[in-house]
Amino acid sequence: MNRVKKGDLDSLSPLFEKYHVKLYNFFLRMTRNQAISQDLTQNVFRRILSYRRSYNPEHAFRTWMYQIARNVHIDHMNQNKLLVSDYVEPEQFEYEQSSAVEDMEHSNRARALYEAFEMLSPDHKEILELSKFQDLKYREIALITGNSVTAIKVKVHRAINKLRELYFETV
């Protein structure tokens, strides 16, 4: 990123290759819309180029990138409050033989978890997405969100408890 900051824009390609799928998945879980997720991923990299001079090498690139991604998502949500999802859950292929009953139970649990996740507030979704799906450390999430590490731990704990509560209501 230091080379990009100095004007070598071709140096952004390896960063794009490394992070675009993770960003796309982040947006897909947040928006449930494939086309919007692709657009938002591109918007993040556009903003990285636009704000490259503000990058501080003392902080991890990934943290800075997710801070931009979070802002892109917030901007999108503020501008488009009533969009409908086009997301279709991909079929999961199991390589082991299992009974129809086991398959149905697994499918029902997965559906209940998905429904519970969808009922979470946007703040809870975001904190779980960053901590559990994107594997960011609490310290990184604190930098991204502007909260303390302690506050992030509390928010993750509350989001998990809320998810657990909603899950058991739907089962």
C-alpha positions as CSV (number, residue, x, y, z in Angstrom):
1,M,0.0,0.0,0.0
2,N,3.0,2.3,0.6
3,R,3.8,2.1,-3.2
4,V,0.2,2.8,-4.1
5,K,0.3,5.8,-1.7
6,K,3.4,7.1,-3.6
7,G,1.6,6.9,-7.0
8,D,2.4,3.3,-8.2
9,L,-1.2,2.4,-8.8
10,D,-0.3,-1.0,-10.3
11,S,0.7,-2.1,-6.9
12,L,-3.0,-2.2,-5.9
13,S,-3.5,-5.3,-8.0
14,P,-2.0,-7.8,-5.5
15,L,-4.1,-6.2,-2.7
16,F,-7.2,-6.5,-4.9
17,E,-6.4,-10.2,-5.6
18,K,-5.9,-10.9,-1.9
19,Y,-8.9,-9.1,-0.5
20,H,-11.7,-8.7,-3.1
21,V,-13.3,-12.1,-2.3
22,K,-13.3,-11.4,1.4
23,L,-14.8,-8.0,0.9
24,Y,-17.4,-9.4,-1.5
25,N,-18.4,-12.0,1.1
26,F,-18.5,-9.3,3.8
27,F,-20.9,-7.3,1.7
28,L,-22.9,-10.3,0.6
29,R,-23.6,-11.3,4.2
30,M,-24.6,-7.7,5.1
31,T,-26.7,-6.9,2.0
32,R,-27.8,-10.4,0.8
33,N,-27.5,-9.1,-2.8
34,Q,-24.9,-10.3,-5.2
35,A,-24.9,-7.3,-7.6
36,I,-24.8,-4.8,-4.8
37,S,-22.0,-6.7,-3.1
38,Q,-19.9,-6.6,-6.3
39,D,-20.5,-2.8,-6.6
40,L,-19.7,-2.1,-3.0
41,T,-16.5,-4.2,-3.3
42,Q,-15.5,-2.1,-6.3
43,N,-16.4,1.1,-4.4
44,V,-14.0,0.1,-1.6
45,F,-11.1,-0.2,-4.1
46,R,-12.1,3.1,-5.7
47,R,-12.0,4.8,-2.4
48,I,-8.7,3.2,-1.6
49,L,-7.3,4.9,-4.7
50,S,-9.0,8.2,-3.9
51,Y,-7.9,8.2,-0.3
52,R,-4.5,6.5,-0.8
53,R,-2.6,9.6,0.6
54,S,-4.5,9.3,3.9
55,Y,-3.2,5.7,4.5
56,N,-1.1,5.5,7.6
57,P,1.5,2.7,7.4
58,E,1.6,2.5,11.2
59,H,-1.8,0.7,10.9
60,A,-2.5,-2.6,9.1
61,F,-3.8,-2.2,5.6
62,R,-6.6,-4.7,6.3
63,T,-7.9,-2.6,9.2
64,W,-7.9,0.6,7.0
65,M,-9.6,-1.3,4.2
66,Y,-12.4,-2.6,6.4
67,Q,-12.9,0.8,7.9
68,I,-13.4,2.0,4.3
69,A,-15.7,-1.0,3.6
70,R,-17.8,-0.2,6.7
71,N,-18.2,3.4,5.6
72,V,-19.2,2.3,2.0
73,H,-21.8,-0.1,3.5
74,I,-23.2,2.6,5.8
75,D,-23.4,5.1,2.9
76,H,-25.1,2.4,0.8
77,M,-27.6,1.6,3.5
78,N,-28.5,5.2,4.1
79,Q,-29.1,5.8,0.4
80,N,-31.0,2.5,-0.3
81,K,-33.2,1.6,2.6
82,L,-35.8,-0.6,0.7
83,L,-33.7,-2.9,-1.6
84,V,-34.8,-6.5,-2.0
85,S,-32.3,-9.3,-1.9
86,D,-31.5,-11.4,-4.9
87,Y,-29.3,-13.8,-2.9
88,V,-29.9,-17.5,-3.3
89,E,-28.3,-19.8,-0.7
90,P,-25.8,-22.0,-2.6
91,E,-26.4,-25.7,-2.3
92,Q,-23.9,-27.4,0.0
93,F,-22.5,-30.7,-1.3
94,E,-21.7,-33.3,1.3
95,Y,-19.2,-35.9,0.4
96,E,-20.2,-38.3,3.1
97,Q,-23.2,-40.5,3.0
98,S,-25.9,-39.4,5.4
99,S,-29.4,-40.3,6.0
100,A,-32.3,-38.3,4.7
101,V,-33.3,-37.5,8.3
102,E,-29.8,-36.2,9.2
103,D,-29.9,-34.1,6.0
104,M,-33.3,-32.6,6.9
105,E,-32.2,-31.9,10.5
106,H,-29.0,-30.2,9.3
107,S,-30.9,-28.2,6.7
108,N,-33.5,-27.1,9.3
109,R,-30.8,-26.0,11.8
110,A,-28.9,-24.1,9.0
111,R,-32.2,-22.4,7.9
112,A,-33.0,-21.5,11.5
113,L,-29.5,-20.0,12.0
114,Y,-29.8,-18.1,8.8
115,E,-33.2,-16.8,9.8
116,A,-31.9,-15.8,13.2
117,F,-29.0,-14.0,11.7
118,E,-31.3,-12.1,9.3
119,M,-33.4,-10.9,12.3
120,L,-30.3,-9.3,14.0
121,S,-29.9,-5.6,14.0
122,P,-27.5,-4.2,11.4
123,D,-25.0,-3.4,14.2
124,H,-25.1,-7.0,15.5
125,K,-24.7,-8.4,12.0
126,E,-21.8,-6.2,11.3
127,I,-19.9,-7.0,14.5
128,L,-20.4,-10.8,14.0
129,E,-19.4,-10.5,10.3
130,L,-16.2,-8.7,11.2
131,S,-15.3,-10.9,14.2
132,K,-16.5,-14.4,13.1
133,F,-16.6,-14.4,9.3
134,Q,-13.7,-12.0,8.5
135,D,-11.6,-13.2,11.4
136,L,-10.6,-9.7,12.5
137,K,-9.1,-9.3,15.9
138,Y,-11.0,-7.2,18.5
139,R,-8.2,-4.6,18.3
140,E,-8.7,-4.3,14.5
141,I,-12.5,-4.0,14.9
142,A,-12.0,-1.3,17.6
143,L,-9.9,0.7,15.1
144,I,-12.4,0.2,12.4
145,T,-15.4,1.2,14.4
146,G,-13.8,3.8,16.7
147,N,-14.8,1.8,19.9
148,S,-12.6,0.5,22.6
149,V,-11.5,-3.2,22.6
150,T,-13.6,-3.7,25.7
151,A,-16.7,-2.3,24.0
152,I,-16.1,-4.6,21.0
153,K,-15.9,-7.6,23.3
154,V,-19.2,-6.6,24.9
155,K,-20.8,-6.0,21.6
156,V,-19.7,-9.4,20.2
157,H,-20.9,-11.1,23.4
158,R,-24.3,-9.4,23.1
159,A,-24.6,-10.1,19.4
160,I,-23.9,-13.8,20.0
161,N,-26.4,-13.9,22.9
162,K,-29.0,-12.3,20.7
163,L,-28.3,-14.7,17.8
164,R,-28.6,-17.6,20.2
165,E,-31.9,-16.2,21.6
166,L,-33.4,-15.7,18.1
167,Y,-32.1,-19.1,16.9
168,F,-33.9,-21.0,19.7
169,E,-37.1,-19.0,19.1
170,T,-37.1,-20.2,15.4
171,V,-36.2,-23.9,16.1
